[in-house]
Amino acid sequence: MIRVKVELTSYFRKELGQGKIELSLQENANIMDLAREMGKIYGESVGNMLIDKERGYFKVLSFVNSQICQKDQSLKDNDIVKLLPLIAGG
């Protein structure tokens, strides 16, 4: 198992009522695994904020240790993940 710290912003902070969380994940977990785990722990509404299940895409920008990353980015013990919502206009 690995432990990662997740820094929350915007509506994630509002939905979870806190700015930071720590999660335990399986070895070789990636950002999508993290998002799925957050959905399991914090509910479907949080999962839906992170992943568009119908289209199969990730709905936030993700950073690991201050570096932008893709949804398949592998995570290591003590990584710090930041999730930023995408902004849509129109």
Buried (B, 14 or more C-beta within 10 A) or exposed (E): EBEBEBBBEEEBEEBBEEEEBEBEBEEEBBBBBBBBBBBEEBEEEBBEBBBEEEEEEBBBEBBBEEEEBEBEBBBEEEBEBBBBBEEEEE
